Structure formats: C-alpha cells, structure tokens
Amino acid sequence: MSDSLFRRTPVLAWLSAAVGVALLAAACSSGSSASSSAASSSTGSPAAASSASGSGTGTVISTASSSGGKFLTNGSGRAVYMWVKDGHDQSACTGACASTWPPVTATGSVTASGGAVSADLGTITRSDGTKQVTYDGHPLYYYSGDSGSGSVSGQGNTGFGAYWWILAPSGSAITSAVTVSGASPSSSSGNGYGGGGY
C-alpha cells in the first residue's frame, strides 16, 4: 500500500474495521461455546438421565452382574425395575409414583445388548402419550434413589404398596438382596427382606 493511500484513509476507519473484525470473531466463538454448553446441560437433567441409554440412536436394555445373577440395566448400566402391582403390559405407576420411579421411556428404537433378549422387549403408551419400555410384559422403571451405574438401592422397596424388583434376563423378578461388584455398600440392596411377594 502506498503512503499516499494510507494518508488519505482516516485512522478512525482503520480502527473501526479492526474493532468490527474482533467483535465478529468474539461473537462466533461465544455462540459456538454457548450452543455446546446448552447441549451438554440438556443431557445432564434428571429427565434426560432417565431416558439416557448409552446409545445416541435409541434406548438400549443391557445386563450387569450381581450376587443374585445377571440383571437388566439401561445401556449406561443403570438398574431398571419392575413393579409387582403392574399388570401385563400395563403400568399402574403414575403421579408421585412416577416421580419416584421414573418410567424407562423409549427414545428411537429399543434394542437389547449383553444378556437381554430382543424378543422380550416392547413398549406401551402411557396416559401422557410417552412410550414406556417393557420387558417380558413388565413395564420398566428407574429408581430416583439410585446413585447411578451399579446402584440397586430400590431392590425390595415396597413404596406405593407393592414390591419393586430388578429383573433377570429371563424376565423373572430377582427377589433377594443383591450386591453389585464394585458398588459402594449404600448402592447395593441390603434391606433384610426375604424373597417372595411376586
């Protein structure tokens, strides 16, 4: 650039252009970090956690090992339960019950992994229109008191008038106290209840 062109262009115009470029770069940068931060915060909500499956394409029902044998989990290893009060392919858990025991909802396709059996998977439509995952006709639930993968503190609970049990891959309720290898003692069931009730 020649000296004469530089002298003819006001210094204010050069500064304005430089500030404009800097602002544009900052806006683009904060916009992408805001959207990625919003995306990560949306997956951290309890509702998202209850439907999280360990797969980006749908809900996965898998298995984990315990002292009572293999039991069903979601794709992230979170225990799923059945409720003795439910009918075959019918959920009786609504309102406060569904807040404490959130239904396992179907997102995308429902698939089996580990020792879970694909043919035993299904869905029912709840009164609010959401699809709830079933296994061998049992509507599936999470327990809000579980701390995450390996936690089965809902095992043997009698909240809302009937037993809550984890399920074996055969579709049968596991009705004994269980411990999960690697889980903290407070995460395993140890209520001292006996079997039965199913």
Rosetta blueprint (number, residue, H / E / L):
1 M L
2 S L
3 D H
4 S H
5 L H
6 F H
7 R H
8 R H
9 T L
10 P L
11 V H
12 L H
13 A H
14 W H
15 L H
16 S H
17 A H
18 A H
19 V H
20 G H
21 V H
22 A H
23 L H
24 L H
25 A H
26 A H
27 A H
28 C H
29 S H
30 S H
31 G H
32 S H
33 S H
34 A H
35 S H
36 S H
37 S H
38 A H
39 A H
40 S H
41 S H
42 S H
43 T L
44 G L
45 S L
46 P H
47 A H
48 A H
49 A H
50 S H
51 S H
52 A L
53 S L
54 G L
55 S L
56 G L
57 T L
58 G E
59 T E
60 V E
61 I E
62 S E
63 T E
64 A E
65 S E
66 S E
67 S L
68 G L
69 G E
70 K E
71 F E
72 L E
73 T E
74 N E
75 G L
76 S L
77 G L
78 R L
79 A E
80 V L
81 Y E
82 M E
83 W E
84 V L
85 K L
86 D L
87 G E
88 H L
89 D L
90 Q E
91 S L
92 A L
93 C L
94 T L
95 G L
96 A H
97 C H
98 A H
99 S H
100 T H
101 W L
102 P L
103 P E
104 V L
105 T E
106 A L
107 T L
108 G E
109 S E
110 V E
111 T E
112 A E
113 S L
114 G L
115 G L
116 A L
117 V L
118 S H
119 A H
120 D H
121 L E
122 G E
123 T E
124 I E
125 T E
126 R L
127 S L
128 D L
129 G L
130 T L
131 K E
132 Q E
133 V E
134 T E
135 Y E
136 D L
137 G L
138 H E
139 P E
140 L L
141 Y E
142 Y L
143 Y L
144 S L
145 G L
146 D L
147 S L
148 G L
149 S L
150 G L
151 S L
152 V L
153 S L
154 G L
155 Q L
156 G L
157 N L
158 T L
159 G H
160 F H
161 G H
162 A L
163 Y L
164 W E
165 W E
166 I E
167 L E
168 A L
169 P L
170 S L
171 G L
172 S L
173 A E
174 I E
175 T L
176 S L
177 A L
178 V L
179 T L
180 V L
181 S L
182 G L
183 A L
184 S L
185 P H
186 S H
187 S H
188 S L
189 S L
190 G L
191 N L
192 G L
193 Y L
194 G L
195 G L
196 G L
197 G L
198 Y L
